[in-house]
Amino acid sequence: MKFQLGSLSESALSKFVEYLDSSRNGGTDEPPYHLLEGDENVSPVLFSNGTVEVDREVEISTRMDLGRYLSGLITTDEDLSRVLDDRGAGAFLAILFFERICQRRRDGSWDVKANDRYIPNLKQRTRFYRHLVQSTLSVFKLHGDKGRLYLCQPAHIHPETMEQIASREELILNPNVIELADRLYWDDEGQSVKVNAADNAPVQDGGLLRFVGPGSFCEQFGAVYDFWSMSADEISHLLPRPEFDRWLEQEI
């Protein structure tokens, strides 16, 4: 079933919050798809080419699937901003794809996480990346397949890779840093994030947190070098050896 992509009204947002709270407390009701229709619930998002229809039944398994599908519908930077800067649009998409981004337990209840996974927190930009749909769309739009470290997981998973890098806008927006992270931590053979790359207890020598976390390579060297003007190869030459060698050589 297709729905015209829209923005939920304040009253519809309140009803969605009530649904999330009820589901978090063991409720088993179906997602509130009725909130996606009706003038009292939703207003259409107007794009450069008019309105956009989104198919609720499109085949989606991974975050990459979701990002690629939505990116194909939202083609310009201006149109992307219309979605990413709209709290109601983020909630609309969360309801539309709720069965993909929230798991059902065996007893029929929903494994509902914090509200900002479903309703974007636009007041705290450092938490925006936690929205399961908008963050997926933005990473794919920015980096395409190079965003696979953050998009290869099932659609309902908020991965540790996303948690560690996306909260730092100067890094997640930088294609050179993302390309180098991909070289370091993507396992081509397994088509997944390298084992232990995102561990934080303990932090792995040369692991993702040593690359982007507090006191990391990017924090220290990014204060001295302009990573925006450097290629991934040039940044790679600055990596402390031998700590990062085994990740570059895939000897893990």
C-alpha positions in Angstrom: 0.0 0.0 0.0 1.3 3.4 -0.9 1.0 6.6 1.1 1.7 10.2 0.1 4.8 11.2 2.1 3.6 13.8 4.7 4.2 15.4 8.0 2.3 14.4 11.1 0.3 17.1 12.9 1.0 17.8 16.6 -2.1 15.9 17.6 -1.0 12.9 15.5 2.5 13.1 17.0 0.9 13.0 20.5 -1.1 9.9 19.5 2.1 8.3 18.2 3.8 8.9 21.5 0.9 7.3 23.2 1.2 4.3 21.0 4.9 4.0 21.7 4.4 4.2 25.4 1.6 1.6 25.3 3.7 -0.7 23.1 6.7 -0.2 25.4 4.5 -1.4 28.3 3.6 -4.6 26.5 0.9 -3.5 24.1 0.5 -5.6 21.0 -1.6 -3.3 18.7 -0.7 -2.9 15.1 1.2 0.3 14.1 -1.1 3.3 13.9 -1.2 3.5 10.1 -4.4 5.5 10.4 -2.3 8.5 11.4 -0.8 8.5 7.9 -4.1 9.7 6.4 -6.6 12.4 7.0 -6.3 16.2 7.1 -6.4 16.2 10.9 -3.4 13.9 11.0 -1.1 14.7 8.2 -0.2 17.4 5.6 1.7 16.5 2.4 5.4 17.3 2.1 5.7 19.3 -1.1 8.9 18.4 -3.1 10.4 20.1 -6.2 8.5 17.6 -8.4 5.3 17.7 -6.4 4.4 15.0 -3.9 6.0 11.6 -3.4 4.3 8.3 -2.8 6.1 5.8 -0.5 5.3 2.0 -0.7 4.8 0.5 2.8 5.2 -3.0 1.3 8.5 -2.5 -0.5 11.0 -5.3 0.3 13.4 -4.0 3.0 15.7 -6.1 5.2 18.7 -3.9 5.9 19.3 -0.2 6.6 21.0 -0.1 3.2 17.8 -1.3 1.6 15.8 1.4 3.4 18.3 4.2 2.6 18.6 3.2 -1.1 14.8 3.1 -1.5 14.1 6.4 0.1 17.1 8.1 -1.6 15.6 7.1 -5.0 12.4 8.9 -4.1 14.1 12.0 -2.7 16.5 13.2 -5.3 17.6 16.7 -4.6 19.4 18.3 -1.6 16.5 20.7 -1.1 14.0 17.9 -1.1 16.2 15.9 1.4 16.2 18.9 3.7 12.4 19.0 3.6 12.4 15.6 5.1 15.3 15.8 7.5 14.3 19.1 9.0 10.7 18.1 9.6 9.9 16.3 12.8 6.5 15.3 11.5 8.0 13.8 8.4 10.4 11.7 10.4 7.6 10.4 12.5 5.5 9.7 9.4 8.3 7.5 8.0 8.7 5.7 11.3 5.1 4.7 11.3 5.1 3.7 7.7 8.1 1.4 8.2 7.4 0.5 11.8 7.3 -3.2 11.2 10.8 -3.0 9.7 12.4 -0.8 12.3 10.9 -2.3 15.4 10.9 -6.0 16.2 8.0 -8.0 17.5 8.7 -10.3 20.4 7.4 -13.9 20.4 4.5 -12.8 22.6 3.4 -10.3 20.0 4.6 -7.2 21.9 7.0 -4.7 20.3 10.6 -4.1 21.3 10.2 -0.3 21.4 13.3 1.7 22.1 13.6 5.4 23.0 11.2 7.8 21.4 14.0 9.5 19.4 14.4 6.4 17.4 11.0 7.1 15.9 10.4 10.8 16.4 13.4 12.8 15.5 15.0 15.1 18.1 15.7 18.2 16.0 16.5 20.3 19.1 19.6 18.2 19.9 21.5 17.7 16.6 23.9 15.3 18.3 20.9 12.9 18.8 19.4 13.4 15.4 21.4 10.4 14.1 19.5 8.0 16.3 16.3 8.2 14.3 16.1 4.9 12.5 14.8 6.2 9.2 16.1 9.7 8.8 19.7 8.8 9.8 19.7 5.9 7.4 18.4 8.1 4.6 21.0 10.8 5.3 24.0 8.5 5.5 23.0 6.8 2.2 22.4 10.1 0.5 25.8 11.4 1.7 27.9 8.3 1.1 26.0 5.7 -0.9 27.6 2.2 -0.6 30.6 3.7 1.2 28.2 4.1 4.2 28.0 0.3 4.5 29.7 0.2 7.9 26.6 2.0 9.2 23.9 0.5 6.9 24.7 -3.2 6.5 22.7 -4.1 9.6 19.0 -5.1 9.8 16.7 -2.1 9.5 15.7 -2.3 13.2 19.3 -2.1 14.5 21.0 1.1 15.6 24.6 -0.1 15.2 27.5 0.8 17.3 29.4 2.0 14.3 26.6 4.7 13.9 26.7 5.5 17.6 30.5 6.1 17.5 30.8 8.3 14.4 27.5 9.9 13.5 27.3 12.0 16.6 30.4 13.8 15.3 29.0 15.8 12.4 32.5 17.0 11.2 33.3 13.3 10.7 30.1 11.7 9.4 29.8 14.5 6.8 33.4 14.1 5.6 33.6 11.7 2.6 37.4 11.3 3.0 37.1 10.2 6.6 34.2 7.8 5.8 36.2 6.3 2.9 39.2 5.7 5.2 36.9 4.2 7.9 35.5 1.9 5.2 39.0 0.7 4.3 39.9 0.1 7.9 36.8 -1.7 9.2 34.9 -3.3 6.3 35.4 -7.0 5.7 35.0 -7.5 2.0 35.0 -11.3 2.3 32.3 -11.4 5.0 30.5 -8.4 3.6 30.2 -7.0 7.2 32.0 -4.9 9.7 35.2 -6.5 10.8 35.0 -8.5 14.0 35.7 -6.4 17.1 36.2 -3.2 15.1 33.5 -1.3 17.1 34.2 -2.8 20.5 34.3 -0.4 23.4 34.8 -2.7 26.3 37.7 -2.9 25.9 38.5 -0.5 23.1 40.5 -2.3 20.4 44.0 -1.0 19.4 43.4 0.7 16.1 39.6 0.0 16.4 36.9 2.5 15.5 36.9 4.3 18.8 40.7 4.8 18.4 40.0 6.2 15.0 37.1 8.6 15.8 36.4 8.6 19.6 37.6 10.9 22.4 41.3 11.4 22.3 41.4 9.4 19.0 43.4 9.9 15.8 40.7 12.0 14.2 40.3 14.2 17.2 44.1 14.8 17.6 45.1 15.0 14.0 41.9 16.7 12.8 42.9 19.7 15.0 46.1 20.1 13.0 45.3 18.9 9.5 42.4 19.8 7.2 40.8 16.5 6.5 38.3 18.1 4.2 41.1 19.0 1.8 42.9 15.7 2.1 42.2 12.4 0.3 41.6 9.2 2.1 45.2 8.1 1.1 46.7 11.3 2.5 44.9 10.9 5.8 45.8 7.2 5.9 49.5 8.1 5.8 49.1 10.0 9.1 47.7 6.9 10.9 50.0 5.9 13.9 51.9 2.7 13.1 51.8 -0.1 13.9 48.5 0.3 15.8 46.3 0.7 12.6 48.4 -1.6 10.3 46.5 -4.8 11.1 43.2 -3.1 10.2 44.5 -1.8 6.9 46.0 -5.2 6.1 42.8 -7.0 7.3 44.9 -9.1 9.6 42.3 -9.5 12.4 
